[in-house]
Amino acid sequence: MQDLRWTDVNDIAMELFDAHPDVDPQFVNFVDLRNWVMALEGFNDDPNRCGEKVLEAIQAAWIEEAAD
């Protein structure tokens, strides 16, 4: 797998879905979400490049992934 970056929103959402199958992404706070993304295997990006809009996009994609 290639390195994940903050811009890989859909790939991150799929990885989070696999890593946390019992979590409802609607109720994940951004602190946990950010930490979980940075803990993903293959994640390699500057933590300072992450903002609220990026986390919102990841969370939305994760919610969509969980709904499928």
N, CA, C and O atoms as CSV, one atom per row, in Angstrom:
chain,resi,resn,atom,element,x,y,z
A,1,MET,N,N,0.845,-1.190,0.000
A,1,MET,CA,C,0.000,0.000,0.000
A,1,MET,C,C,0.884,1.245,0.000
A,1,MET,O,O,1.932,1.290,0.644
A,2,GLN,N,N,0.437,2.229,-0.726
A,2,GLN,CA,C,1.166,3.491,-0.753
A,2,GLN,C,C,0.907,4.266,0.529
A,2,GLN,O,O,-0.020,3.961,1.280
A,3,ASP,N,N,1.729,5.262,0.763
A,3,ASP,CA,C,1.541,6.094,1.942
A,3,ASP,C,C,0.220,6.844,1.865
A,3,ASP,O,O,-0.161,7.353,0.811
A,4,LEU,N,N,-0.471,6.905,2.998
A,4,LEU,CA,C,-1.696,7.692,3.087
A,4,LEU,C,C,-1.345,9.120,3.504
A,4,LEU,O,O,-0.474,9.350,4.343
A,5,ARG,N,N,-2.048,10.063,2.893
A,5,ARG,CA,C,-1.880,11.478,3.231
A,5,ARG,C,C,-3.257,12.028,3.582
A,5,ARG,O,O,-4.278,11.405,3.293
A,6,TRP,N,N,-3.274,13.197,4.207
A,6,TRP,CA,C,-4.556,13.786,4.623
A,6,TRP,C,C,-5.523,13.933,3.454
A,6,TRP,O,O,-6.737,13.882,3.653
A,7,THR,N,N,-5.012,14.112,2.251
A,7,THR,CA,C,-5.875,14.302,1.086
A,7,THR,C,C,-6.507,13.004,0.586
A,7,THR,O,O,-7.399,13.043,-0.262
A,8,ASP,N,N,-6.064,11.866,1.093
A,8,ASP,CA,C,-6.605,10.566,0.682
A,8,ASP,C,C,-7.852,10.223,1.512
A,8,ASP,O,O,-7.909,9.193,2.183
A,9,VAL,N,N,-8.829,11.102,1.446
A,9,VAL,CA,C,-10.001,11.032,2.319
A,9,VAL,C,C,-10.720,9.693,2.213
A,9,VAL,O,O,-11.009,9.071,3.235
A,10,ASN,N,N,-11.013,9.240,1.005
A,10,ASN,CA,C,-11.775,7.997,0.842
A,10,ASN,C,C,-10.985,6.775,1.288
A,10,ASN,O,O,-11.537,5.868,1.911
A,11,ASP,N,N,-9.693,6.749,0.972
A,11,ASP,CA,C,-8.856,5.631,1.405
A,11,ASP,C,C,-8.757,5.594,2.927
A,11,ASP,O,O,-8.818,4.525,3.533
A,12,ILE,N,N,-8.606,6.753,3.534
A,12,ILE,CA,C,-8.555,6.825,5.000
A,12,ILE,C,C,-9.866,6.337,5.592
A,12,ILE,O,O,-9.865,5.596,6.575
A,13,ALA,N,N,-10.984,6.744,5.003
A,13,ALA,CA,C,-12.296,6.321,5.508
A,13,ALA,C,C,-12.431,4.800,5.463
A,13,ALA,O,O,-12.943,4.199,6.408
A,14,MET,N,N,-11.980,4.176,4.384
A,14,MET,CA,C,-12.048,2.711,4.282
A,14,MET,C,C,-11.162,2.049,5.331
A,14,MET,O,O,-11.551,1.052,5.939
A,15,GLU,N,N,-9.979,2.600,5.540
A,15,GLU,CA,C,-9.071,2.048,6.550
A,15,GLU,C,C,-9.660,2.184,7.958
A,15,GLU,O,O,-9.558,1.263,8.768
A,16,LEU,N,N,-10.272,3.327,8.242
A,16,LEU,CA,C,-10.896,3.521,9.554
A,16,LEU,C,C,-12.071,2.577,9.742
A,16,LEU,O,O,-12.277,2.048,10.834
A,17,PHE,N,N,-12.841,2.362,8.684
A,17,PHE,CA,C,-13.974,1.438,8.737
A,17,PHE,C,C,-13.487,0.034,9.096
A,17,PHE,O,O,-14.105,-0.659,9.904
A,18,ASP,N,N,-12.379,-0.375,8.491
A,18,ASP,CA,C,-11.817,-1.698,8.781
A,18,ASP,C,C,-11.194,-1.762,10.173
A,18,ASP,O,O,-11.304,-2.776,10.862
A,19,ALA,N,N,-10.544,-0.685,10.580
A,19,ALA,CA,C,-9.824,-0.672,11.862
A,19,ALA,C,C,-10.752,-0.534,13.068
A,19,ALA,O,O,-10.425,-0.992,14.163
A,20,HIS,N,N,-11.909,0.098,12.865
A,20,HIS,CA,C,-12.831,0.361,13.977
A,20,HIS,C,C,-14.258,-0.048,13.576
A,20,HIS,O,O,-15.138,0.803,13.448
A,21,PRO,N,N,-14.478,-1.356,13.381
A,21,PRO,CA,C,-15.776,-1.815,12.852
A,21,PRO,C,C,-16.961,-1.579,13.793
A,21,PRO,O,O,-18.103,-1.514,13.337
A,22,ASP,N,N,-16.709,-1.452,15.072
A,22,ASP,CA,C,-17.815,-1.281,16.024
A,22,ASP,C,C,-18.082,0.174,16.376
A,22,ASP,O,O,-18.890,0.455,17.261
A,23,VAL,N,N,-17.422,1.097,15.703
A,23,VAL,CA,C,-17.565,2.521,16.006
A,23,VAL,C,C,-18.549,3.159,15.026
A,23,VAL,O,O,-18.470,2.932,13.819
A,24,ASP,N,N,-19.480,3.961,15.557
A,24,ASP,CA,C,-20.363,4.758,14.706
A,24,ASP,C,C,-19.639,6.073,14.419
A,24,ASP,O,O,-19.459,6.889,15.323
A,25,PRO,N,N,-19.225,6.285,13.172
A,25,PRO,CA,C,-18.410,7.456,12.859
A,25,PRO,C,C,-19.113,8.793,13.101
A,25,PRO,O,O,-18.452,9.827,13.200
A,26,GLN,N,N,-20.439,8.784,13.196
A,26,GLN,CA,C,-21.161,10.026,13.456
A,26,GLN,C,C,-20.809,10.611,14.815
A,26,GLN,O,O,-20.926,11.817,15.031
A,27,PHE,N,N,-20.375,9.745,15.735
A,27,PHE,CA,C,-20.175,10.175,17.113
A,27,PHE,C,C,-18.701,10.230,17.517
A,27,PHE,O,O,-18.383,10.298,18.704
A,28,VAL,N,N,-17.806,10.199,16.531
A,28,VAL,CA,C,-16.374,10.282,16.823
A,28,VAL,C,C,-15.976,11.753,16.893
A,28,VAL,O,O,-16.272,12.531,15.986
A,29,ASN,N,N,-15.303,12.123,17.980
A,29,ASN,CA,C,-14.843,13.513,18.071
A,29,ASN,C,C,-13.564,13.679,17.253
A,29,ASN,O,O,-12.876,12.706,16.944
A,30,PHE,N,N,-13.263,14.913,16.914
A,30,PHE,CA,C,-12.151,15.181,16.003
A,30,PHE,C,C,-10.796,14.854,16.620
A,30,PHE,O,O,-9.859,14.529,15.891
A,31,VAL,N,N,-10.667,14.931,17.934
A,31,VAL,CA,C,-9.396,14.571,18.570
A,31,VAL,C,C,-9.118,13.088,18.352
A,31,VAL,O,O,-8.018,12.711,17.946
A,32,ASP,N,N,-10.122,12.242,18.624
A,32,ASP,CA,C,-9.955,10.808,18.399
A,32,ASP,C,C,-9.750,10.511,16.924
A,32,ASP,O,O,-8.884,9.715,16.561
A,33,LEU,N,N,-10.540,11.145,16.080
A,33,LEU,CA,C,-10.441,10.900,14.638
A,33,LEU,C,C,-9.026,11.204,14.137
A,33,LEU,O,O,-8.432,10.408,13.410
A,34,ARG,N,N,-8.506,12.340,14.526
A,34,ARG,CA,C,-7.156,12.736,14.107
A,34,ARG,C,C,-6.129,11.715,14.593
A,34,ARG,O,O,-5.247,11.308,13.837
A,35,ASN,N,N,-6.244,11.307,15.851
A,35,ASN,CA,C,-5.309,10.329,16.403
A,35,ASN,C,C,-5.411,8.989,15.694
A,35,ASN,O,O,-4.392,8.361,15.407
A,36,TRP,N,N,-6.632,8.545,15.407
A,36,TRP,CA,C,-6.836,7.268,14.725
A,36,TRP,C,C,-6.267,7.297,13.314
A,36,TRP,O,O,-5.664,6.323,12.862
A,37,VAL,N,N,-6.458,8.419,12.615
A,37,VAL,CA,C,-5.904,8.535,11.261
A,37,VAL,C,C,-4.382,8.443,11.320
A,37,VAL,O,O,-3.771,7.709,10.543
A,38,MET,N,N,-3.779,9.181,12.232
A,38,MET,CA,C,-2.318,9.180,12.316
A,38,MET,C,C,-1.773,7.817,12.749
A,38,MET,O,O,-0.607,7.515,12.493
A,39,ALA,N,N,-2.593,6.996,13.396
A,39,ALA,CA,C,-2.167,5.671,13.838
A,39,ALA,C,C,-2.331,4.602,12.760
A,39,ALA,O,O,-1.857,3.479,12.928
A,40,LEU,N,N,-2.995,4.937,11.660
A,40,LEU,CA,C,-3.205,3.948,10.601
A,40,LEU,C,C,-1.875,3.515,10.003
A,40,LEU,O,O,-0.965,4.320,9.802
A,41,GLU,N,N,-1.790,2.213,9.725
A,41,GLU,CA,C,-0.598,1.692,9.048
A,41,GLU,C,C,-0.517,2.341,7.669
A,41,GLU,O,O,-1.497,2.362,6.925
A,42,GLY,N,N,0.629,2.857,7.342
A,42,GLY,CA,C,0.800,3.486,6.040
A,42,GLY,C,C,0.531,4.973,6.040
A,42,GLY,O,O,0.790,5.642,5.039
A,43,PHE,N,N,0.010,5.516,7.150
A,43,PHE,CA,C,-0.227,6.962,7.172
A,43,PHE,C,C,1.107,7.671,7.335
A,43,PHE,O,O,1.874,7.379,8.252
A,44,ASN,N,N,1.369,8.604,6.434
A,44,ASN,CA,C,2.647,9.309,6.457
A,44,ASN,C,C,2.447,10.721,5.939
A,44,ASN,O,O,2.685,11.003,4.764
A,45,ASP,N,N,2.007,11.606,6.823
A,45,ASP,CA,C,1.826,13.007,6.448
A,45,ASP,C,C,2.069,13.866,7.679
A,45,ASP,O,O,2.055,13.374,8.808
A,46,ASP,N,N,2.286,15.111,7.455
A,46,ASP,CA,C,2.568,16.061,8.524
A,46,ASP,C,C,1.297,16.293,9.345
A,46,ASP,O,O,0.282,16.725,8.798
A,47,PRO,N,N,1.341,16.010,10.650
A,47,PRO,CA,C,0.155,16.224,11.491
A,47,PRO,C,C,-0.351,17.669,11.447
A,47,PRO,O,O,-1.536,17.919,11.667
A,48,ASN,N,N,0.538,18.610,11.165
A,48,ASN,CA,C,0.139,20.020,11.123
A,48,ASN,C,C,-0.631,20.393,9.864
A,48,ASN,O,O,-1.163,21.499,9.768
A,49,ARG,N,N,-0.694,19.485,8.901
A,49,ARG,CA,C,-1.438,19.762,7.670
A,49,ARG,C,C,-2.912,19.410,7.810
A,49,ARG,O,O,-3.686,19.578,6.868
A,50,CYS,N,N,-3.298,18.927,8.971
A,50,CYS,CA,C,-4.676,18.513,9.194
A,50,CYS,C,C,-5.462,19.633,9.852
A,50,CYS,O,O,-5.056,20.174,10.880
A,51,GLY,N,N,-6.593,19.974,9.247
A,51,GLY,CA,C,-7.483,20.977,9.817
A,51,GLY,C,C,-8.886,20.417,9.968
A,51,GLY,O,O,-9.160,19.266,9.628
A,52,GLU,N,N,-9.760,21.255,10.482
A,52,GLU,CA,C,-11.134,20.824,10.729
A,52,GLU,C,C,-11.840,20.379,9.448
A,52,GLU,O,O,-12.591,19.403,9.458
A,53,LYS,N,N,-11.599,21.091,8.350
A,53,LYS,CA,C,-12.264,20.731,7.085
A,53,LYS,C,C,-11.832,19.342,6.605
A,53,LYS,O,O,-12.649,18.585,6.083
A,54,VAL,N,N,-10.566,19.012,6.779
A,54,VAL,CA,C,-10.065,17.691,6.395
A,54,VAL,C,C,-10.732,16.624,7.253
A,54,VAL,O,O,-11.182,15.601,6.737
A,55,LEU,N,N,-10.797,16.859,8.555
A,55,LEU,CA,C,-11.422,15.894,9.451
A,55,LEU,C,C,-12.909,15.733,9.142
A,55,LEU,O,O,-13.438,14.623,9.201
A,56,GLU,N,N,-13.586,16.835,8.814
A,56,GLU,CA,C,-15.005,16.753,8.425
A,56,GLU,C,C,-15.170,15.887,7.182
A,56,GLU,O,O,-16.088,15.070,7.111
A,57,ALA,N,N,-14.295,16.059,6.214
A,57,ALA,CA,C,-14.375,15.284,4.973
A,57,ALA,C,C,-14.117,13.805,5.244
A,57,ALA,O,O,-14.805,12.945,4.694
A,58,ILE,N,N,-13.121,13.501,6.095
A,58,ILE,CA,C,-12.837,12.113,6.445
A,58,ILE,C,C,-14.025,11.495,7.164
A,58,ILE,O,O,-14.427,10.372,6.863
A,59,GLN,N,N,-14.583,12.233,8.116
A,59,GLN,CA,C,-15.724,11.715,8.873
A,59,GLN,C,C,-16.920,11.472,7.949
A,59,GLN,O,O,-17.593,10.448,8.070
A,60,ALA,N,N,-17.187,12.393,7.038
A,60,ALA,CA,C,-18.307,12.228,6.101
A,60,ALA,C,C,-18.105,10.995,5.220
A,60,ALA,O,O,-19.045,10.237,4.980
A,61,ALA,N,N,-16.876,10.799,4.741
A,61,ALA,CA,C,-16.582,9.645,3.897
A,61,ALA,C,C,-16.710,8.346,4.707
A,61,ALA,O,O,-17.173,7.335,4.180
A,62,TRP,N,N,-16.308,8.368,5.962
A,62,TRP,CA,C,-16.420,7.198,6.838
A,62,TRP,C,C,-17.886,6.883,7.090
A,62,TRP,O,O,-18.277,5.715,7.066
A,63,ILE,N,N,-18.697,7.891,7.329
A,63,ILE,CA,C,-20.143,7.683,7.524
A,63,ILE,C,C,-20.739,7.038,6.280
A,63,ILE,O,O,-21.545,6.113,6.377
A,64,GLU,N,N,-20.342,7.527,5.122
A,64,GLU,CA,C,-20.840,6.965,3.854
A,64,GLU,C,C,-20.389,5.513,3.702
A,64,GLU,O,O,-21.171,4.654,3.295
A,65,GLU,N,N,-19.139,5.246,4.027
A,65,GLU,CA,C,-18.595,3.876,3.944
A,65,GLU,C,C,-19.359,2.943,4.883
A,65,GLU,O,O,-19.667,1.808,4.520
A,66,ALA,N,N,-19.658,3.417,6.069
A,66,ALA,CA,C,-20.368,2.590,7.052
A,66,ALA,C,C,-21.810,2.329,6.638
A,66,ALA,O,O,-22.397,1.321,7.033
A,67,ALA,N,N,-22.381,3.228,5.848
A,67,ALA,CA,C,-23.777,3.086,5.415
A,67,ALA,C,C,-23.927,2.065,4.288
A,67,ALA,O,O,-25.008,1.512,4.085
A,68,ASP,N,N,-22.844,1.819,3.559
A,68,ASP,CA,C,-22.912,0.886,2.424
A,68,ASP,C,C,-23.047,-0.552,2.849
A,68,ASP,O,O,-23.115,-1.442,2.002
